[in-house]
Amino acid sequence: MTFEIDCLVGNDALEIKWKDATTDGDHITKEHTRIQVIANAGYTPIRVMFYYPNRQQAMRIQQTLETLYQGIGGHYYYGDSAWTYVQERTGVNLKDILVQIANERVPNDAQA
């Protein structure tokens, strides 16, 4: 079975998501298999998801995925912890940069 890794830094295999809709239980099976293969290959699976879903079913699936990552020795960051992880790992405050860009794109009269 073949899987893509969004970003490989040393032995850290990062899965980077803006937001994950996680539609069904099959998603959990695929993700579990993916992180198991990554761990078996000697890498640490790390999931970075900037925005947590708001649907109950999707939230339950994310909780299960978090448990899977932790159980295999990986890491799972979401919401504020994802932004903090990126800043601590890179020294770049990505969230502030994106907020600044968004604010620059809003017309002056709409900001008031």
LINHURA-V859717 format. One record per residue. N is the residue number from 1. RES is the residue in one small letter. NEAR is the number of other ideal C-beta (glycine too) atoms within 10 Angstrom. Layout:
# LINHURA-V859717
n=N res=RES near=NEAR
n=N res=RES near=NEAR
This chain:
# LINHURA-V859717
n=1 res=m near=7
n=2 res=t near=5
n=3 res=f near=14
n=4 res=e near=7
n=5 res=i near=17
n=6 res=d near=12
n=7 res=c near=11
n=8 res=l near=11
n=9 res=v near=12
n=10 res=g near=7
n=11 res=n near=9
n=12 res=d near=16
n=13 res=a near=25
n=14 res=l near=20
n=15 res=e near=23
n=16 res=i near=14
n=17 res=k near=15
n=18 res=w near=9
n=19 res=k near=13
n=20 res=d near=19
n=21 res=a near=11
n=22 res=t near=21
n=23 res=t near=11
n=24 res=d near=11
n=25 res=g near=12
n=26 res=d near=9
n=27 res=h near=17
n=28 res=i near=16
n=29 res=t near=10
n=30 res=k near=13
n=31 res=e near=21
n=32 res=h near=16
n=33 res=t near=12
n=34 res=r near=19
n=35 res=i near=26
n=36 res=q near=14
n=37 res=v near=15
n=38 res=i near=21
n=39 res=a near=16
n=40 res=n near=9
n=41 res=a near=12
n=42 res=g near=8
n=43 res=y near=18
n=44 res=t near=18
n=45 res=p near=24
n=46 res=i near=23
n=47 res=r near=24
n=48 res=v near=21
n=49 res=m near=21
n=50 res=f near=18
n=51 res=y near=12
n=52 res=y near=15
n=53 res=p near=17
n=54 res=n near=8
n=55 res=r near=11
n=56 res=q near=8
n=57 res=q near=13
n=58 res=a near=18
n=59 res=m near=13
n=60 res=r near=14
n=61 res=i near=21
n=62 res=q near=20
n=63 res=q near=12
n=64 res=t near=16
n=65 res=l near=22
n=66 res=e near=17
n=67 res=t near=11
n=68 res=l near=19
n=69 res=y near=22
n=70 res=q near=11
n=71 res=g near=10
n=72 res=i near=15
n=73 res=g near=10
n=74 res=g near=20
n=75 res=h near=16
n=76 res=y near=22
n=77 res=y near=20
n=78 res=y near=21
n=79 res=g near=11
n=80 res=d near=11
n=81 res=s near=13
n=82 res=a near=22
n=83 res=w near=18
n=84 res=t near=13
n=85 res=y near=17
n=86 res=v near=19
n=87 res=q near=14
n=88 res=e near=8
n=89 res=r near=14
n=90 res=t near=10
n=91 res=g near=7
n=92 res=v near=10
n=93 res=n near=14
n=94 res=l near=13
n=95 res=k near=15
n=96 res=d near=11
n=97 res=i near=10
n=98 res=l near=12
n=99 res=v near=11
n=100 res=q near=11
n=101 res=i near=9
n=102 res=a near=9
n=103 res=n near=9
n=104 res=e near=7
n=105 res=r near=8
n=106 res=v near=9
n=107 res=p near=7
n=108 res=n near=6
n=109 res=d near=6
n=110 res=a near=7
n=111 res=q near=7
n=112 res=a near=5
